[in-house]
Amino acid sequence: MTIWLSLEDLEDYIKIPKSTLYRLLQQGRLPGHKVGRAWRFDQNEIDEWIKTGGSKPGSPSEEMSNRDKPNKSVAS
């Protein structure tokens, strides 16, 4: 069963101010779903987001870590 959190619920759940949550949403770094004018958050997605260090695939922090990995090219 999916537990949906409002922005206010999320603020209380992870103890991050709304202004920071909005910034993370604008940057595409926080998993959220827009329903009309309101944001809703799947608690399981938020828990995974926290476990992975608070970044989503393609986020600046992940892109930086990918730059450190050796580039493997396939010889033709």
C-alpha positions as CSV (number, residue, x, y, z in Angstrom):
1,M,0.0,0.0,0.0
2,T,1.4,3.4,-1.0
3,I,1.6,6.1,1.7
4,W,1.3,9.5,0.2
5,L,2.7,12.5,2.0
6,S,1.9,16.2,1.4
7,L,4.7,18.8,1.4
8,E,3.9,19.6,5.1
9,D,4.0,15.9,6.0
10,L,7.3,15.5,4.2
11,E,8.8,18.5,6.0
12,D,7.9,16.8,9.3
13,Y,9.0,13.4,8.2
14,I,12.5,14.2,7.0
15,K,13.0,17.4,9.0
16,I,13.9,19.6,6.0
17,P,12.4,23.1,5.6
18,K,9.8,23.6,2.8
19,S,12.1,26.1,1.1
20,T,14.8,23.4,0.7
21,L,12.2,20.9,-0.5
22,Y,11.0,23.3,-3.2
23,R,14.6,24.0,-4.3
24,L,15.2,20.2,-4.6
25,L,12.0,19.8,-6.6
26,Q,13.0,22.6,-8.9
27,Q,16.4,21.0,-9.4
28,G,14.7,17.6,-10.1
29,R,16.6,16.0,-7.2
30,L,13.6,15.1,-5.0
31,P,11.1,12.4,-6.1
32,G,7.7,14.0,-6.1
33,H,4.4,13.9,-8.0
34,K,2.4,17.0,-8.9
35,V,-1.3,16.5,-8.4
36,G,-3.1,19.6,-9.6
37,R,-1.3,22.4,-7.8
38,A,-0.2,20.2,-4.9
39,W,2.9,18.0,-4.5
40,R,2.6,14.5,-3.2
41,F,5.4,12.2,-2.2
42,D,5.5,8.4,-2.1
43,Q,6.9,7.5,1.3
44,N,8.8,4.5,-0.1
45,E,10.4,6.6,-2.8
46,I,11.5,9.2,-0.2
47,D,13.0,6.4,2.0
48,E,14.9,5.1,-1.1
49,W,16.0,8.6,-1.9
50,I,17.4,9.1,1.6
51,K,19.1,5.7,1.5
52,T,20.9,6.6,-1.8
53,G,22.2,9.8,-0.4
54,G,19.4,12.1,-1.5
55,S,20.1,12.1,-5.2
56,K,18.3,10.9,-8.2
57,P,19.8,9.4,-11.4
58,G,21.3,12.1,-13.5
59,S,21.6,14.5,-10.6
60,P,24.7,16.7,-10.4
61,S,26.1,14.6,-7.5
62,E,25.8,11.4,-9.5
63,E,27.2,12.9,-12.6
64,M,30.3,14.0,-10.7
65,S,30.8,10.5,-9.3
66,N,30.5,9.1,-12.8
67,R,33.2,11.4,-14.1
68,D,35.6,9.7,-11.6
69,K,35.0,6.3,-13.1
70,P,37.3,5.1,-15.9
71,N,35.7,5.4,-19.4
72,K,35.6,1.9,-21.0
73,S,35.5,2.1,-24.8
74,V,34.9,-0.9,-27.0
75,A,37.6,-1.4,-29.7
76,S,36.3,-1.9,-33.2
